[in-house]
Amino acid sequence: MRFVTVKSAEKQASSMAFKVRDLLVRQRTQTVNALRGHLMEYGLIVPQGIKHLPSLRELVATHPDLPEAARILCDGLLEQVAFLSEKIAVVEADLRTRARQDDVASRLMTIPGIGAICATAMEALTPSAEMFSKGRDFAAWIGLTPKQNSSGGKDRLGKVSKMGQRDLRRLLVLGATAVVRWARRYGAPAGSWLARMLLKKPPKLVAVALANKLARTAWALMARGGVYQAPTPGAA
């Protein structure tokens, strides 16, 4: 039988900080979407995303077709969004401080695509790296390995299983998506794995594949120590 190592109080605190931030972000998203939905009933359309919050605030304050009673309610929702944003900023500052002070998290942040929040969550939510014999097992635990649909001696790989730690999977995919977006805009290193993948695969598929590589690299750093070193051009 395999036993999970009991987490220390400090590691539990890091895990709690990440989960509290996740809860606050979800509440802010729900509030913004509720506000957008109410405005849509008046024919006022605002794109999705927290980056459009200034436009949303200006629309509530200045649009002449919005009744005063609805404007007051919308202002209350905007105040709630501002309150949640302040709380999120405080928790994120705490997570960044923890990441800088923790040896494992600081080494994980040397990997492109893994920031302070992802590194802190990985250090807090994962069991000991010695629980996994190789990086692929760790990626499978997160749910970033493809399903097997093999039959008749033919290997067929499907979509990723999504059977593991969904919080880490989401963070790794988001980080990988940011790396892919940057590479598509400014160009990946010539001859690199990412450059070759972007030439023949759709961006979303490349992002998930890169998230798998990030998970394997993170396991190597947690299990063997050291910091990330970029592969030479042409390496897989």
Secondary structure, 3 states (H helix, E strand, C coil): CCCCCCCCHHHHHHHHHHHHHHHHHHHHHHHHHHHHHHHHCCCCCCCCCHHHHHHHHHHHHHCCCCCHHHHHHHHHHHHHHHHHHHHHHHHHHHHHHHHHHCHHHHHHCCCCCCCHHHHHHHHHHCCCHHHCCCHHHHHHHHCCCEEECCECCECCEEEECCCCCHHHHHHHHHHHHHHHHHHHHHCCCCCCHHHHHHHHCCHHHHHHHHHHHHHHHHHHHHHHCCCCCCCCCCCC
